[in-house]
Amino acid sequence: MVSSKPEPRSVLAAGRQLDDLVAAALLEDLGGESGDMDITTHFVVDADLMGEARVIAKSGGVLSGGDVAARVFEKVNPPCEYLAVKPDGARLEPGDEAARVVGSLASILTAERTALNFLQQLSGIATVTRRYADALGGYPGVTLLDTRKTTPGLRFLERAAVRAGGGHNHRDGLWDAILIKDNHVAAAGGVTEAINRARRARTPVEVEVDTLEQLDEALAAGAEMILLDNMSPDLMCRAVEMTAGRARLEASGGMTVEGAVAAAKTGVDRISVGALTHSAPALDLSLEVTRTWR
């Protein structure tokens, strides 16, 4: 029997996943064979030179990724110290200092791009999420959700970035919640049969529908949550009226900021937006060395 309350991922497991990810990212940049290195820094920068650098916002946005950036600088050899000036979730204006890094200048320069790649991508996600969250601020009854449309291997970081931007997380993956989609419905032979089969998991069931007829069938079968897929605002309004509180309704499908606001006005409970993670442009951040010494 599948548990109705899956155990959350442990802090220890999350730490190991982060360590493995950072190690792989550094290996990708430094080379996969023993003895590979940052050859530019090795030949140009004196090994005994120390330095301090600052991470500066070049454009406005929301910061995310401080933990993984810090781990990058900790894992480079010799390690550096990453000092957060702004916490994840902080709004940044152009010119704001997000963090400082102190240590071997060679190590700072070696880790720079890997750390910034994480910071820029995750801050971009937080920034886009904040844009949606701010637009939905007038609808406190609506929950803004992400989706599973994440970069493979980076989901746990991208989900954290969504939270930093003021959004909420949908299911962790395929293992922790039932979501019956159109292909499941087709394979089972209909909405009712798919829901009845999913009941064997003894967990709340969410089912995707794209017509009011399917919605009516899902309600009759007792689905606790219903995803309204690519419905127009007019159809969503009718769906809310039909449902009358018998299930929680989630709007999804190509949600722009304007589309999300239009959906919120219809009275749905949740809005899921794949664009939070799959289409967020990187936030422009740079690392600037501010002083050196021996």
Secondary structure, DSSP 8 states (H G I E B T S, - for coil): ---SS-----HHHHHHHHHHHHHHHHHHHH-SSTT---HHHHHHS-TT-EEEEEEEESS-EE---HHHHHHHHHHSSS--EEEESS-TT-EE-TT-EEEEEEEEHHHHHHHHHHHHHHHHHHHHHHHHHHHHHHHTTT-TT-EEE--S---TT-HHHHHHHHHHTT-B---SSTTS-EEE-HHHHHHHTSHHHHHHHHGGG-S-EEEEESSHHHHHHHHHTT-SEEEEES--HHHHHHHHHHHTTSSEEEEESS--HHHHHHHHHHT-SEEE-THHHHS-----EEEEEEEEE-
